[in-house]
Amino acid sequence: MQMSVAALLAALLAACAPRTDGEAPRDPIAIQLATSDGGCEIDSVRPTTGAPAEGLWLYENGTREHRVAAIIGPAQSVAGQSQVTRRVETLEARTGADTIRLSSDTASLRLEFVPPFSRPAAVYSIAPIVRLASYEPCGPGQHQPLIRYLRQDADGRVATDVLLQREAHP
């Protein structure tokens, strides 16, 4: 069961409205959502709202024809400002294509709804075409965090969608 944001807000408002008719309270909506929103029923990974950790993150296909790397630097803040930023760099290399290198000295974390099921994830936008989203594996015994690298082409379609694993810690 998937709810739109508007439907969720309407349901929450209805559930929180004070009752004057002595009617028994309805089933808690949070429990209904938690049981229908586990995130692992269809896929082996799910987005998470925890920030991607500092370090080197890599993806490489089996033939080594496509590689993606992301380097997430330490958190930085400026006295008197509430925003925390990081230096984040990405590199995508594919056999027979130009290497795509992007970086941001002021990447800041924000929560976004990511496809395919519009679940919230912690995201660093590196450029208008590249986002890094925080993911985690599902299932028992799997605890390594992941980063989803999403790159769009000039028409706004997803050109690259891969999961990066952490290779090196600072």
Secondary structure in CASP SS format (residue, H / E / C, confidence):
PFRMAT SS
TARGET T0000
AUTHOR 0000-0000-0000
METHOD secondary structure of the structure
MODEL  1
M C 1.00
Q C 1.00
M C 1.00
S C 1.00
V H 1.00
A H 1.00
A H 1.00
L H 1.00
L H 1.00
A H 1.00
A H 1.00
L H 1.00
L H 1.00
A H 1.00
A H 1.00
C H 1.00
A C 1.00
P C 1.00
R C 1.00
T C 1.00
D C 1.00
G C 1.00
E C 1.00
A C 1.00
P C 1.00
R C 1.00
D C 1.00
P C 1.00
I H 1.00
A H 1.00
I H 1.00
Q H 1.00
L H 1.00
A H 1.00
T H 1.00
S H 1.00
D C 1.00
G C 1.00
G C 1.00
C C 1.00
E C 1.00
I C 1.00
D C 1.00
S C 1.00
V E 1.00
R E 1.00
P E 1.00
T C 1.00
T C 1.00
G C 1.00
A C 1.00
P C 1.00
A C 1.00
E C 1.00
G E 1.00
L E 1.00
W E 1.00
L E 1.00
Y E 1.00
E E 1.00
N C 1.00
G C 1.00
T C 1.00
R C 1.00
E C 1.00
H E 1.00
R E 1.00
V E 1.00
A E 1.00
A E 1.00
I E 1.00
I E 1.00
G C 1.00
P C 1.00
A C 1.00
Q E 1.00
S E 1.00
V C 1.00
A C 1.00
G C 1.00
Q C 1.00
S C 1.00
Q C 1.00
V E 1.00
T E 1.00
R E 1.00
R E 1.00
V E 1.00
E E 1.00
T E 1.00
L E 1.00
E E 1.00
A E 1.00
R E 1.00
T C 1.00
G C 1.00
A C 1.00
D C 1.00
T C 1.00
I E 1.00
R E 1.00
L E 1.00
S E 1.00
S E 1.00
D E 1.00
T E 1.00
A E 1.00
S C 1.00
L C 1.00
R E 1.00
L E 1.00
E E 1.00
F E 1.00
V E 1.00
P C 1.00
P C 1.00
F C 1.00
S C 1.00
R E 1.00
P E 1.00
A E 1.00
A E 1.00
V E 1.00
Y E 1.00
S E 1.00
I E 1.00
A E 1.00
P C 1.00
I C 1.00
V E 1.00
R E 1.00
L E 1.00
A E 1.00
S E 1.00
Y E 1.00
E E 1.00
P E 1.00
C C 1.00
G C 1.00
P C 1.00
G C 1.00
Q C 1.00
H C 1.00
Q C 1.00
P C 1.00
L E 1.00
I E 1.00
R E 1.00
Y E 1.00
L E 1.00
R E 1.00
Q E 1.00
D C 1.00
A C 1.00
D C 1.00
G C 1.00
R C 1.00
V E 1.00
A E 1.00
T E 1.00
D E 1.00
V E 1.00
L E 1.00
L E 1.00
Q E 1.00
R E 1.00
E E 1.00
A E 1.00
H C 1.00
P C 1.00
END
